[in-house]
Amino acid sequence: MSNIIGITMGDPCGVGPEISVRALAGMTPEERATIRIYGNLPTLEAAREALGITVDLASHVVDLPIEGAPLAWGQLSPIAGDAAFRFIEKAVRDAQAGTIGCIVTAPINKEALNLAGHHYDGHTGMLRSLTGAEAAYMLLASERLKVIHVSTHVSLQEAIRRSTTERVLATIRAGDAHLKRTGYAAPRIAVAGINPHCGENGLFGTEDDEQIAPAVEAARAEGIDAYGPISADTLFYRAYAGAFDLVVAQYHDQGHIPVKLVAFDTAVNVSVDLPIDRTSVDHGTAFDIAGKGIADHGNMNSAIAYARKLVSGAAKRG
């Protein structure tokens, strides 16, 4: 596997260019040699000026044109949405060709993306489409809490429909395989219930008994160290305290809220079960502060560090 990490710049009007440049500037020359930023050089130069820092960009940028670049900071733009898509598309093709070993994505704006005619619910769906993958799962990784999701960007009503035995089992398998790859010999995986108190024996719904429990039983029959369903109101505290290595959340907010509460600035978004590796910052385009040189790049640094673990094949437990 290539040790080159490709950072996609994200929406040109957001903070993606700034956090990409700031992350590059903070690296050693050896680390910098393994970085390619898929973006637009004039935009990145404008970000560098906003930051007031000195770093060579040209030799690290896969430069893709944008009409009128640099665009105005902080504005919703279909031109920017199309550019963000093209950065990702180029990085995906290079990852498939083995030119880069992992993609790290800066934030995109879903509305701008759709205004440009690219109708995806976000990075994960786009990456699944571009790679032809049957499935992809969103895993949020922080130091003390890791969560993989059965569903993400769908309504709560649709999320409940998607928590089928088959889908929950597939999510458990994907999480188990990823944690084993990153150094866990036998990951302890807890599966959250979907209803309050896991339905209280059918009093508050039967999905936990009829759909989720059979998935956990099937996973255990395959040798996976899975537990559940466990009531979500206590599960995340137990996992954070060290009882479990990974939580399977049934829907977006169930998994995102606890991770963002305990690791808002450091959590990494990882796409699991794609044919290529991808990590990402876990925040948005922050149009309100774009171009002001104040965006925090800590989350980007965490995403790059996780990517380095994946390309090195030497990820260690934790």
TIDRENNU-101281 format. One line per 5 residues: number of its first residue (from 1); their letters; for each residue x, y, z of C-alpha. Coordinates in Angstrom, 1 decimal, decimal comma. Layout:
NUM> a> X Y Z ~ ...
***
This chain:
1> msnii> 0,0 0,0 0,0 ~ 1,2 3,5 -0,8 ~ 2,1 5,6 2,2 ~ 0,9 8,8 0,4 ~ -2,1 10,5 2,0
6> gitmg> -4,4 12,5 -0,2 ~ -6,3 15,4 1,5 ~ -9,3 16,6 -0,3 ~ -9,7 20,3 0,2 ~ -13,5 20,3 0,7
11> dpcgv> -15,8 23,1 -0,2 ~ -13,6 26,0 -1,5 ~ -15,8 28,5 0,4 ~ -15,5 26,8 3,7 ~ -12,7 26,2 6,3
16> gpeis> -11,3 23,1 4,4 ~ -8,6 25,0 2,6 ~ -7,4 26,7 5,9 ~ -7,3 23,5 8,0 ~ -5,5 21,7 5,1
21> vrala> -2,8 24,3 4,8 ~ -2,4 24,7 8,6 ~ -2,0 20,9 9,0 ~ 0,6 20,8 6,2 ~ 2,5 23,7 7,7
26> gmtpe> 2,7 21,9 11,1 ~ 4,3 18,8 9,7 ~ 8,0 17,8 9,6 ~ 9,5 17,8 6,1 ~ 9,4 13,9 6,1
31> erati> 5,7 14,0 6,9 ~ 5,0 16,6 4,4 ~ 6,6 14,5 1,7 ~ 3,7 12,0 2,1 ~ 0,9 14,5 1,6
36> riygn> -1,0 15,5 -1,5 ~ -3,8 18,0 -1,3 ~ -6,5 17,5 -3,9 ~ -7,8 21,0 -4,4 ~ -7,3 24,3 -6,1
41> lptle> -4,0 26,1 -5,8 ~ -5,2 29,7 -5,9 ~ -7,8 28,9 -3,2 ~ -5,1 27,3 -1,0 ~ -2,8 30,3 -1,6
46> aarea> -5,6 32,6 -0,4 ~ -6,1 30,4 2,7 ~ -2,4 30,6 3,4 ~ -2,5 34,4 3,2 ~ -5,5 34,4 5,5
51> lgitv> -3,5 32,3 8,0 ~ -0,4 34,5 7,6 ~ 1,9 31,5 7,4 ~ 4,7 30,4 5,0 ~ 4,7 26,9 3,6
56> dlash> 5,4 25,6 0,1 ~ 2,1 24,5 -1,4 ~ 2,7 24,0 -5,1 ~ 4,7 20,8 -4,8 ~ 2,0 19,2 -2,6
61> vvdlp> -1,1 20,2 -4,5 ~ -3,0 18,2 -7,1 ~ -4,4 21,4 -8,7 ~ -7,9 21,2 -10,2 ~ -9,3 24,4 -11,8
66> iegap> -12,2 26,4 -10,4 ~ -13,8 29,1 -12,5 ~ -13,3 32,5 -10,7 ~ -11,0 31,1 -8,0 ~ -10,5 32,0 -5,3
71> lawgq> -14,2 32,2 -4,6 ~ -15,6 34,4 -1,9 ~ -15,3 32,8 1,6 ~ -18,4 31,7 3,4 ~ -20,9 31,6 0,5
76> lspia> -23,1 28,8 -0,7 ~ -22,1 28,1 -4,3 ~ -22,9 25,4 -6,8 ~ -19,4 26,1 -8,4 ~ -17,9 25,3 -5,1
81> gdaaf> -20,1 22,2 -4,7 ~ -19,0 20,9 -8,1 ~ -15,3 21,6 -7,3 ~ -15,6 19,7 -4,0 ~ -17,0 16,7 -5,9
86> rfiek> -14,2 16,8 -8,5 ~ -11,5 16,9 -5,8 ~ -13,0 13,8 -4,2 ~ -13,5 12,0 -7,5 ~ -9,9 12,5 -8,5
91> avrda> -8,6 11,3 -5,1 ~ -10,8 8,2 -5,3 ~ -9,5 7,3 -8,7 ~ -5,9 7,8 -7,5 ~ -6,6 5,6 -4,4
96> qagti> -8,1 2,9 -6,7 ~ -4,9 3,1 -8,8 ~ -2,7 2,8 -5,7 ~ -1,2 6,2 -6,1 ~ -2,4 7,2 -2,6
101> gcivt> -3,0 4,9 0,3 ~ -5,8 6,8 2,1 ~ -8,0 9,8 1,5 ~ -8,6 12,4 4,3 ~ -11,6 14,6 3,5
106> apink> -12,1 18,2 4,6 ~ -15,7 19,3 5,0 ~ -18,1 19,6 2,1 ~ -21,4 21,4 2,0 ~ -24,3 19,1 1,1
111> ealnl> -26,5 21,9 -0,1 ~ -23,8 23,2 -2,5 ~ -23,1 19,7 -3,6 ~ -26,7 19,1 -4,5 ~ -27,1 22,5 -6,2
116> aghhy> -24,2 21,4 -8,5 ~ -26,2 18,4 -9,5 ~ -24,3 15,8 -7,3 ~ -27,2 14,3 -5,3 ~ -25,6 12,5 -2,4
121> dghtg> -26,3 12,6 1,3 ~ -22,7 13,3 2,1 ~ -19,2 11,9 1,7 ~ -20,0 8,3 2,6 ~ -22,8 7,9 0,0
126> mlrsl> -20,7 9,6 -2,6 ~ -17,7 7,4 -1,9 ~ -19,9 4,3 -2,0 ~ -21,2 5,4 -5,4 ~ -17,8 6,3 -6,8
131> tgaea> -16,2 3,0 -5,8 ~ -19,2 0,8 -6,6 ~ -19,2 -0,5 -3,0 ~ -22,3 -2,4 -1,8 ~ -22,2 -0,8 1,6
136> aymll> -20,2 1,6 3,7 ~ -20,5 2,3 7,4 ~ -19,7 5,5 9,3 ~ -17,4 4,9 12,3 ~ -16,6 7,8 14,7
141> aserl> -13,4 7,1 16,5 ~ -12,1 8,9 19,5 ~ -9,6 7,8 22,2 ~ -12,2 6,4 24,6 ~ -15,3 6,0 22,6
146> kvihv> -15,8 4,4 19,1 ~ -19,2 4,1 17,4 ~ -20,3 2,6 14,2 ~ -23,7 3,4 12,8 ~ -26,4 1,1 11,3
151> sthvs> -27,8 4,1 9,4 ~ -26,8 7,8 9,2 ~ -28,4 10,5 7,0 ~ -32,0 9,4 6,9 ~ -35,1 10,3 8,9
156> lqeai> -35,6 8,7 12,2 ~ -38,6 6,9 10,9 ~ -36,5 5,5 8,0 ~ -33,7 4,7 10,5 ~ -36,0 2,4 12,5
161> rrstt> -37,0 0,6 9,3 ~ -33,3 0,1 8,4 ~ -32,5 -1,6 11,7 ~ -33,1 -5,0 10,3 ~ -31,4 -8,1 11,6
166> ervla> -29,4 -8,4 8,4 ~ -28,3 -4,8 8,4 ~ -27,4 -4,8 12,1 ~ -25,4 -8,0 11,7 ~ -23,6 -6,6 8,7
171> tirag> -22,7 -3,5 10,8 ~ -21,4 -5,6 13,6 ~ -19,2 -7,6 11,2 ~ -17,8 -4,4 9,6 ~ -16,9 -2,9 13,0
176> dahlk> -15,3 -6,1 14,2 ~ -13,2 -6,4 11,0 ~ -12,1 -2,8 11,2 ~ -11,1 -2,9 14,9 ~ -9,2 -6,2 14,3
181> rtgya> -7,3 -4,4 11,5 ~ -6,4 -1,6 13,8 ~ -4,9 -3,8 16,5 ~ -7,7 -5,2 18,6 ~ -7,4 -9,0 18,8
186> apria> -10,9 -9,6 20,0 ~ -13,0 -6,4 20,0 ~ -15,8 -6,2 22,6 ~ -18,7 -4,9 20,6 ~ -21,9 -3,6 22,3
191> vagin> -25,1 -3,1 20,3 ~ -27,4 -0,3 21,4 ~ -31,1 -0,9 21,6 ~ -33,4 1,2 19,4 ~ -36,2 1,8 21,9
196> phcge> -36,1 3,1 25,5 ~ -34,9 0,3 27,7 ~ -34,7 -1,9 24,6 ~ -38,5 -2,0 24,5 ~ -39,0 -3,3 28,1
201> nglfg> -40,1 -6,7 26,9 ~ -42,3 -5,3 24,2 ~ -43,9 -2,6 26,4 ~ -42,2 0,2 24,3 ~ -41,8 -1,6 21,0
206> tedde> -40,7 -5,0 19,7 ~ -37,8 -4,1 17,4 ~ -35,1 -4,9 19,9 ~ -36,4 -8,4 20,6 ~ -37,4 -9,2 17,0
211> qiapa> -34,7 -7,5 14,9 ~ -31,6 -6,6 17,0 ~ -31,3 -9,4 19,5 ~ -31,2 -12,1 16,7 ~ -28,3 -10,1 15,0
216> veaar> -26,3 -10,1 18,2 ~ -26,9 -13,9 18,6 ~ -25,8 -14,5 15,0 ~ -22,7 -12,5 15,5 ~ -21,8 -14,4 18,6
221> aegid> -22,4 -17,7 16,7 ~ -19,7 -16,4 14,2 ~ -17,2 -15,9 17,0 ~ -17,6 -12,2 17,4 ~ -17,6 -10,9 21,0
226> aygpi> -20,9 -9,0 20,7 ~ -23,3 -8,0 23,4 ~ -26,8 -6,6 23,4 ~ -29,1 -5,1 22,7 ~ -28,2 -2,8 25,6
231> sadtl> -30,2 0,2 26,6 ~ -28,6 3,3 25,0 ~ -29,1 5,5 28,0 ~ -26,4 3,6 29,9 ~ -24,4 1,9 27,2
236> fyray> -22,3 4,9 26,0 ~ -21,2 5,7 29,6 ~ -20,1 2,0 30,0 ~ -18,2 2,1 26,7 ~ -16,5 5,4 27,6
241> agafd> -15,5 3,9 31,0 ~ -13,8 1,0 29,1 ~ -16,3 -1,9 29,2 ~ -16,5 -2,1 25,4 ~ -14,3 -1,3 22,5
246> lvvaq> -17,0 -0,4 20,0 ~ -20,7 0,6 20,1 ~ -23,1 -0,2 17,3 ~ -25,5 2,8 17,2 ~ -28,8 2,3 15,4
251> yhdqg> -29,1 5,8 14,0 ~ -27,2 9,0 13,4 ~ -27,9 11,1 16,5 ~ -27,8 8,1 18,9 ~ -24,1 7,7 17,9
256> hipvk> -23,1 11,2 17,1 ~ -24,3 13,0 20,2 ~ -22,1 11,0 22,7 ~ -19,0 11,1 20,6 ~ -19,3 14,9 20,0
261> lvafd> -20,0 15,4 23,7 ~ -16,7 13,7 24,8 ~ -14,5 14,3 21,7 ~ -15,9 17,2 19,7 ~ -12,4 18,5 18,5
266> tavnv> -10,6 15,1 18,1 ~ -13,1 12,5 16,8 ~ -12,4 11,1 13,4 ~ -15,0 10,0 10,9 ~ -13,9 6,7 9,2
271> svdlp> -15,6 5,0 6,3 ~ -15,6 1,3 6,9 ~ -16,1 -1,5 4,2 ~ -15,1 0,6 1,2 ~ -12,5 -0,8 -1,2
276> idrts> -10,4 2,3 -0,3 ~ -9,4 3,9 3,0 ~ -10,9 7,2 4,0 ~ -10,9 9,2 7,2 ~ -12,4 12,7 7,7
281> vdhgt> -12,8 15,6 10,0 ~ -16,0 15,4 12,0 ~ -17,2 19,0 11,5 ~ -18,8 21,1 8,8 ~ -17,7 23,9 6,5
286> afdia> -18,1 26,6 9,1 ~ -18,9 29,3 6,5 ~ -19,3 31,9 9,4 ~ -15,5 31,8 10,1 ~ -14,1 30,8 6,7
291> gkgia> -11,3 33,0 5,5 ~ -10,7 34,6 8,9 ~ -7,7 32,4 9,7 ~ -9,1 31,2 13,0 ~ -10,4 27,7 12,1
296> dhgnm> -9,0 25,0 14,4 ~ -7,2 22,2 12,6 ~ -7,0 19,8 15,5 ~ -9,7 17,6 14,0 ~ -7,8 17,5 10,7
301> nsaia> -4,6 16,5 12,5 ~ -6,5 13,6 14,2 ~ -7,9 12,4 10,8 ~ -4,4 12,5 9,3 ~ -3,0 10,6 12,2
306> yarkl> -5,6 7,9 11,8 ~ -4,9 7,7 8,1 ~ -1,2 7,2 8,8 ~ -2,1 4,3 11,0 ~ -4,1 2,7 8,2
311> vsgaa> -1,5 3,2 5,5 ~ 1,3 1,9 7,8 ~ -0,6 -1,2 8,7 ~ 0,8 -0,8 12,2 ~ -2,2 0,6 14,0
316> krg> -2,1 -0,2 17,7 ~ -4,9 -0,8 20,1 ~ -6,7 2,4 21,3
***
